[in-house]
Amino acid sequence: MIRRKGNLIKMDTPHTSLVLKAEGDGAELLYYGKTVRFGPDFSLLSGEDKRLLFSSYGSVDFRESGLVVLLSDGSAATRFSFVRVRRMEKPSALPLPASYGEADTVCLEFADEYAKLRLYLYYSVFSDCDAIAVNVQLTNAGKKPVRIRKISSLQLDLIGEGYSLVTFDGSWGAERTRHETPVNGTLVCNESRTGSSSPFHNPFVMLERKGEVYGFNLVYSGNHRETAEGNNRRQLRFLSGIGGLFEWTLEAGETFTAPEAVMTFGENRDEVTSSMQTFAAEHIVRGRWQKRVRPVLVNNWEGTYFAFDRERILTIAKASAEAGAELFVLDDGWFGHRDDDTSSLGDWTDYAEKTGGLASLADEIRALGLKFGIWMEPEMISEDSELYAKHPEFAMRPMRREPARMRNQLMLNLADKQVQNYVVRAVSNIIASTKAAYVKWDYNRHITDPYGKGVAAGEYAHRYILGLYAVLQRLTEKFPLVLFESCASGGGRFDPGMLAFMPQTWTSDNTDARERLTIQEGTAYAYPTISMGAHVSASPNYQSGNRTPLETRFNVACGGVLGYEMDISRLDDREKEIVKAQIAYYKKYRELFQFGRYYRLEEKDGTGGFVFVSADQTKAIAVVTAKEKVTGQANARYRLKGLNPQYDYIVKPREQSNYASCEEFTAAGDMLMQGGVPTDLFCDTENDTNSVYARMLFLRRAPARR
């Protein structure tokens, strides 16, 4: 809800309030935090050090600016004055993806009359998730072009000390690990310069101190930059927007739209997580798969890598169907003459000698009762390919310089509409010919040598992302029933921009259960668990070498959308029965796993895990974990979350063939959350592990006491 009183604007969600003041020479933030009443005393919050909604280069404020524009007269200073405020419909961000749905929106308009620039700042309030989306547009109302060197999507100025910037950093196979950096009298920066949102620094960050947590994200899949800058006047400025090498020529009459940003406030991390997950699930993910349960799949990649033929694929598919899986995904190696990673990217044609006929293979898999899915890497090109031989100009590479290669491949120049059209045709042909129900869209390298004929260097990275979004828009509109899953060497492009087109993302190429706990927990701070692909793989794990019981691998994978990344046909009979029971159990409680409210279990004694709770709090599933053996540690306990403290719950450990029997018990919700669950529930009888222990508990409300 948005209300105005004179020059004050108050935006309310159920649990937060944002109060702005707009007049004369600008606008300022008066308050953002826990819900407050709308009274006359807000004027007391306006001081000498104004908290600005945006800042431009060239003023007496020497902190980092959110807007830098080079004018035609050679100057770079801009000064904007407030013009007016309007209630309106939420604006379109096209060609960029953005949030959608019911929201109250207000637009603040500013002008620099000398530079002939208009800046529009939109705030959209989503009451169902305590989130506020922010959109920025800059219009050149003059007669000469200007160059945008920087345009932040969001600025938040705060007063106070003791804040830390919480970032989610990592690398391939170790994405989104939480780090905390104090913001004192310095500037702390979180930036991707890879051309994508990257595995190194996710665009989701938090600012926090005791009792205050601010969460921020960017609906964008390219280079991004988030900064928090403090000083000795107890001021803190946060900025988020496009990063990397960026410079954009804005011609007379044109408007530049920055990527949408989103912010939320909570008194603790759990509140911010709930808001961010709900925002993404309700207002970013869209289409047929937004509210639909996701299938249990089997992917052959770690089971076969490139070494497969038709017979082996059908053997794995048959075993998958017998285990109860619903979707079989044929991974890399089915096209061109692809037997390793040195060739054929771009040649999206059947490798018939290997598949025995891709279309008929898909038909045989469907005849087993499975849906058919397929892996593609449409943004890439191999130099050993028919496409490169015919169209070397499609590749992203400098004209007369040897290109940098990663994974033996180059990237396609998606800033070129001719290349975009080729990608749409190639992907469409494969989906149509195989009747694929699922596409795993991979992206296995970063941008190097950014170059496209006729594209300015500073514009290239952003134009590439615009080209990618144009391709995804066309394909998802053409194939609305297909479930697209984004992948970027695992989780290298896990961001709201991709989720706007692809409702799932492969969380990480690292499928080790121990390491996945950290990766999945970091991801779930901002992204719905139903968007996280999570698979059971072989033991010892191919990435880490860790040995982990099959049941533990299942328990951890239930933290996302369950799948199996292995050759199920090579399991022994006992293991096949375990997998069959796992899939049946997951299907039975799939609604709870995929749509239940998520809570982290964070402890200080090496234990942890997660809980999914139904909306009415009558059912819950908890996975409690430890990264060292806890049997016999009588004082290690798991305090659950999200239960109704007034309910009693019957707690039933899941029957697991590799654990001793553990009896169910009844306990009060408040006791389970305050006193906790003892670690002897692990009842561990197997030593097939050197990595992690996990136990799954099912809770249901007990009959009311008389």
N, C-alpha and C positions, 0 to 999 in steps of 0.2 A: 504494500500500500504506500502511496506517495501523497503527501499533504504539503500545502504551502501556507505560510503566514508572513505576509510582507516579503522581505528579502530572504526568509528562511525556507529551506526545503528539507522535509523529513521523510526518509524512506524506512519502512518497517517491514521486517519479516517476523515470523512468530517469536523469535528469540533475540533479534538484533535490531539496532537502530543506526542509521547513517544520517547525520545532519550536516547540511551545507548552507553556506551563506554566499549569495551572489548579488553583487552590486557594482556600479561604477567601474573601478579600475581592475576588477577581477573577481575571483571566487575563492573561497577557502573552506576547508574541512573544519567543522567545529567538534564533531564527535563521531566515533565509530566504535561500537561495542555492544554490550548487553542492553536489552530493551530499556528505554527510558521514556518518561512522559514528555509531551511536547509543551513546554512552558516558556515563559519570557526570559528565564535565566540563562538560556543558551548564549546570549550576548556576552556573558561573563567569560566564555571560553575563547573569545576573540582577543588575541593579544598582539604585541608588537611583532613577534615572530609568527607570521601567518603560516598556516599549514595549507599549502597550495594544492589544487586539483591537477594542475599541470604547470610545468616551468619551461621557459624558453631561453635559449642562449643569449648572452649579452647584457644581462641585468646585473644588479649589485649582489645577487645571490650566486655565490661561486661554487655551490655544490653542483653535482652532476645534473645536467638539464635533461628534460624529457623530450625536447624538441629543438632540433638544429636545422635551420634552413639557410642556404646560400642564395642571396638575392641577386637580381640581374645587375645591380649597381656595384657589385663586388663586396657588399657588406654582409654580415651574418647575424646582426642583432635584430630581434623581433620583440615587439611589445603588444600584447593583446589586452583589449578592454572587453568587459562583459557587455553583451548586447541585449539578450533576452533569454527567457526560459519558457519552454513549451512542454505540455503533456502531449504524447503522441503514440502512435503504434511503434513497436520495435522495428528499427530499420533493417533492411537487408544488408548483409555484409558481402554479397556476391562480388567477385568470384571466389571469395573465401568461405569456408564453412563457419557456422556460428550456431549458437544455441537457438532453440525454438520453443514454442509453447506459451502458455498464459503467463504474461508478465506485465507489470506496470512500468512504463518507460517515461523518462523525462530527458529533454535535450537542453543543454546549456550551450548557447552560441556566443562565440568571441570573435573579435575582429582586430586586425592590425591594418589601420587605414593607410599607413604609409606603404607597407609591403603589399597591400591589396590581397590579404589572406583572410580566409574565414576558417575557424576551427570549431568543430561540432563535437561535443562531449556527451555521449548517451549513457545513462544509467538505467538498467532494466532489473527490476526486483522480482525474484522468483520466491514466492512465499512458501512453497512446499519444501524448500531445501535450504532456507537461510542463506541463499547465494545471491550475489549482485553481479551481473555481467556489465562490462564496460566496453563501449565502442568509441573509437576516435576516427574522425574524418577531417582531412585538410583540403580546402578548395582554393585554387589559384583564381582569384577574381580579377587579376590584372591582365595586361596585354603581353607580358613577356614571361618566358619560362623561369622557374626557380628550381633549385636542386635540394631535395630533402636528404640530409645526411643522417638524421636520426629522428624517429618518431615513436615514442613509447606508447604502449597501449594502456598502461595503468600507472598512475602515481599515487602513492599514499604517504603523506607526511604525518609523523607521529611525534609526540612529546614524551620523553621519559628515558630512563637508563635501564641497563641490564638485559637488553634484547639479544637473542641469538638468531642467526639465519640458519634454518634447517634445510639442508639440500639432500638430494637423492642421487648419488654419484656412483660411478663404477666403470666397467669396461665390458668387453664381450665375455659372457659367461658369469658376470658378477654385477649385473645391472641393479640400479636403484638401492644402493646401500645408504642408510641414513647417516648424515654427518651434521654436527652442530658447530658453528663458528660464532664466537662472541662478536657483536657489533659495538665497538667502542668509538674511539675517535678516528675511524678509518673507513675505507670502502671495501666491502666484501662482495665479490662478483661470482655469479654462476652463469656460465656461458657455453653454448655449443657453437663451434665453427666448422662442423663437418658437412654442412648442407642439410642436415636432418636434426630432429630433436635429440638424437644420439643416445648411446648407452653411457656416455661419460657424465652428462649433466642433464637430468630431466627438467622440463620447464616448470614442474610443480615444486614449490618451495613454501616454507612457513617462516614467519617471524614469531618468536615466542619468548615470554617471560612468565613468571609465576602468575597463574590465573588469567593469562591472556595468550591466545594463539590465533594468529591471522594466517589463513591459507590462501595461496594464489596459484593460478594456472593460466596457460595461454593456449587458445584454440588454434594451434599452428604446428606444422610438422617440419619446419625448416630451422635455420639458425635462430637462436633466441638468446636474450641477455637479461638477467635479473640482478639488480644491485641493491645493497642496503648500505647506506652511508650515515655514520654518526658523527657528532662533533661535541665540543665541550660546552655547548649551550643546551644540552639535553634534547637536541633535535635529531630525528632519524628520518631519512627519506628512502622510500622503496620505489623502484622502477622496474617495469617488465615490458619487453617488446622484442622486435626483430633485432638480432645480433649479427655478428660477423661483418664482412665487408658489405656495406650497404650504402648506396647513393641512388636516388630516384629523381629523374627529371619530370617535373610536373608542369605540363604545358598550360598555356592560358585557357581557362575554362574547365580544366580537368580537376577531378577529385581523387585523392588517394585515401583508401580505406585501410587502416591498420588491422592486424589480427585482433579478434576479440579476446579480452581478458576476463577472468572471473575471480572474485574474492569472497571470502567468508570469514566469520569470526566465531570463536568458541572459547569457553573457559578452560578447555583441555583438548588434547589431541583427538580423543574419541569423537568429540562434537564436530571438529573440523573434518575428520574422516567421513562421518555420516553425511555431512552437508555436501562434500565434494563427490562422494560416491553417488548420492541421490541426484545431484546436478547432472553428472555424466549419464546416468542411467535414464533419467526422465527427459533431459533437454539437449543431449548431444547424440546419443545412440538413437537411431530412428528406423522406421520401416518394419518389415515383417518380423524381423528377429529381435526387435526391442523387448517384447514381453514373452517371447516364445522360448520354451526350454531348449537347451542346446543338446545335440546328440552326443552319445559316447562314441568316440572314433578310435580307429587303429591306423597308425601311420607307419609305413614300412621303412622310413629312412634309417633309423639306428639298427633296424633288423637286417637290412641288406646293403645299405649305402648304394653304390652304383651297380653292385653285382647281383642283378636279378634277371629273370626271364619270365615269360608268361606263366609257366608251370609253377614257379616259386611264388609269384604274386597270388595266383589262385589258391595255392595251398595255404598261404597266410590268411587270405580272405575267408576261406572255408572255416579255418580255426577261429577266426574272429567272429563269424556268424554264430558258430556253435557256442562261443563264450557269451553271446548276448549283445555284442557291439552293434551299432546302428549305421555306421558310416565307415567306409574304407577309403583311405587317402593314398594315392599313388604319388610318391615324392620324386625328387630329381632323378633324371636319367632316362626318361621315356621319349625324348624328342631328338631330332637331328641325327647326329652320330655320337651322342653323349655317353661316354663310358668313364669319364673323369671330369674335373672342373676346368679343362683347358679349351673346350670347344662348345659350339652349337647354340649358345645363348642368342636369342633373336630368331632362331629357326624353329618356330613353334609348329612343327610338323611331326607326324608319327614316325618313331624309330621302329618300323614294322618288324625288322629282323629280331628285335628284342621283345616287343610287346605282343607280337603275333597279330597285330591289328588293334589299335587303341580303342576304336569304337566298339568292336566286338568284345574286347576285354572288359570294358565298362558294362556291357550288357550281361556278361557272365557273372560279374560281381553283383549286379542288381538281381540276377536270378537266384542268388544265394540269400536274398532278403536284406541286402545292404544297400545303402545309397552310395554313390560313387563321387569321390572328390579328387582333386588334382592339384599338384604343386606347379607354380609358374614363377618366373622372375622377369616380369615384363619390362622393367626399366633398364635392363642390361643388354650388352652385346659382346659376343666373343669375336676376336679377330679371325679365328678359325670358324667361320660361319658363312653361309650363302648370303645372309643379309649384309654382312660387312663387305663381301666381295662386290655386291651390287650397289650398296649405298654406304660407302665409308663416311660420307658426309653426315650420316645419321648419328655418328658417335660423338660424344663430348670429348674433344681433344683439341689442343692448339694446332694451328695450321702447319707450322714448320718446326715443331719441337717434339721430341720423343715423349709420349705420354707416360705418366705414372700409372702403374698397373696394380690393382689389388685383386687377389683371388683369380688371377689370370684373366681379368675381364675389364672392359670399359663400360661407361654408362651411356645410355642414349640421351640425346639432347631434347628433353621434353619441353624446352622453351620454344621449340619449333612445332607449329601446328601440323606440318606434314608428318612428323614423327609421332605426334599424338594420334593422328588418324591411323597410322600403321599399328600402333599398340592396340587401339580399340578394335581394329579388324582382326588382329591375330588372336587376342584373348576371346573375342566373340566367336570366332570359328571353332576354337577348342571347346568352349562351353556348349555351343550348339551341337557339335559333332559327337561329344561324349555324354551329353545331357547331364553334365556335372551339377551336383547339388551344393558343392562346396569348392571354393578356390582358396588355396594358401598362397598369398601374394608375397613373395620374398624380395629382399633388398639387401644384398650381401657385401656392399662396400660403401665407402663414403665418397663424397664429391672431391675430386682433385682436378686440376687443370680446368676450372670452370670456364667454358667458352662456347658461345653460339654465335654464328655469323649474324651481324647486325644488332647484337645485344650488348649494351654497355656493361663493363665488368662489374660495376657496383649494383647493377640490376639483375645480374644473371641468377643468383641463388634464389631470389624471390620469384623471378619469372619461371624458374624450374618448378617450384612448389605450386605456382598457379597452374602450370601445365599439367602437373600430376593431378591436382584437384579436378581439372577439366576432364581428364581421362576417367577418373573414378566416378565423377558425376554421371557421365554418359553410360558407363558400364553398369552402375548400380541401378540406374533408371531402366536400362534395357533388360536387366536380369534381376528383377526385384525379389525373386524367390531364392536366389543363390545366397548361401552363407559365405561371406568373404572373411577370411582371417588374415590380418596384416602380420608380416614377419620381417625383421631386418637383422639378419644374423642373430636371430632370437629377438630380444626386446629392445633393439636399437632405435625404434621409432614408435614408442608407446606414448601416445599423446592424444589430446582431445580432437585434434584435426583429423587424424586417421580414424578415430572411433566414430566420427560423423559419417563415414562411408563404410567402415568395416567394424562390425560390433564385437569382434574378438581380435586379440593380438597374442601371438606366440610370446610368452613371457620371457623366456630365455632358452638359448640352446643348451644351457647347463641343466640337465635333468636329474642331477644328483639330489636325493631327498634332503640331505643335511644342508646343502648350499641353497636349495630352492626355498627353504624356510625363510632365509634372510631376504632373498630376491622377491618372493611373493609378499612378504610382510611390507617391504618398502613400497612395492607397487600398489598394494591395497590402501595405502594412506590416502590416495587420491582417486583410484580407479576401481570400478565395481569388480568384484571377484568373478562375476559372470563374463567379464571381458577378458579374463586371464586364462589362456590355454595352459594346462598343467597335465603332464603325462607320466605314466609309470613306465620306466625303462629297465634295462637289464642290470643285473648285479654280478660282478663288480661294474660300477658305472663307467661308461666309456670316457667321460670327461675327467673325473676325479680319481677313479680307481677305488672308491669307497664301496664296501660291501654292506648291503642293507636288506633286511627281510622284506619279502614281497608285500606283506601287510603294512609295514611302515611306509613303503613307497606309495601305496594306495592312500593311506591316511593323509600324507602330505599333499598328494595330487588332488585330493578333495577340496583343498583350499582354492582351487580354480575350477575350470571346466574339465572334467575327467576325460582322459584319453590314454592310449597305450602306444608307446614308441618302441616296438620290439617285434621280433618274429615269434608270435604267440604259438605257431605250430611246433616250435622246438622246445616248448616247455614240457616237463614230464606230466604224467597224468594227475598227480597231486596238485601241482602248480596250476594246471588248467582248471581244476575244480575250484581252487582258491579264486582265480580270476573270474570265473563264472559267478561265484557267490558275491564277489566284490561288485561286479556290474549290476547284479540283481538288487543288491542293497542300495547302491547309488541311485538306481532308477526309482526304487521305492520311495526314497526321500529326496528326489531330485529337486522338487520345488523348494524345499528347505535349503538345500545346498546352494542353489543358484539364485534364489530370491530372498532368502532370509537376511536379516540385518546382521552385518559382520562386526565382530569385536576382536581386537587383538588381546592376547594374554601376555602381558609383559611382566616378568618377574626378575629378581636380582640374584637368584640362586642357580642360574643356568637353565631354568625351565621356561616354557612359553607355550605358544600355540594360538588357536583361534576358535571362535564360537560363532555359529549361525543360529539366530533366534527368530521364530515365526512372529508375524505381526501381532498376534494376540498373546504372545509369550507363553503359550501352552506347550510348545515343543522347542527343542534345541538340540543341536549336535555340536559337541566340543571335541576338538583334537588337541590333546595335551602332549607336549614334546619336551625332550631334554637332549642336549648335545653331549652329554656324558652319562655314564651309567648311574642311575639314581636309586636302584633297588637297595633297600637298607638305610637310605637317608630319611629317617623318620620325620625330620622337621621340614622337608621340602614339600610344599603344598601348592596347588593350583587354585587361585581365586578366580572364579568364573565371572562373567559380565552379562548384562542385558536381561537377566531373569527378573520375574516379578517377585519382590521380596516377600509378598504376602502369600505366595503359592508354595505348596509342597511339591517336590518333584521326585518321580521314580527315576533313578539313574541306573541305566543298564549298559555296562561295557559290551561292546560289540563282540560276538563270538568270533574268535580268530584261531585258526587251526595251529598257528605257530606260537600261541600263548596258552598258559594254563587257564583253567576256568576261573572267572571272577564273578562273584555273585552280585545281583542287583541290590540296591538299597534305596531308601527314601530319606530325603533331607529337605529342609526348608530353603527357599530361594535365597533369603538373606544370609543364611549360614553358608551356603555354597559360594556366595559372592564375598563374604567377609572372612569366614573361617577357612574356606577352601576345600579342595579334594586332595587326599593324601596320595603320595607317589607310589604306594604299594599296589595301586591299581594297574601298574604296568604288568605285574605278574609274569615277568620275563623268564622264559625257559629255554630260549635259543641264544646262541652266541654268534649267529651269522650277521654280525654287525661290528663295525669299528667307527661308526659315524654318528647315528642319531637314533633315538628311541621315540616312538609315538604311539599313542593310545586313543581310540575313538570311543566316545561316550554318547549315548542317546538319552535325552531327558524328555519326559512327558509329565504333564501336570497330574498329580495324584488326586484322587477324590477328596473333596473337602472334608476336613475333620468335623466330627459332631461334638 
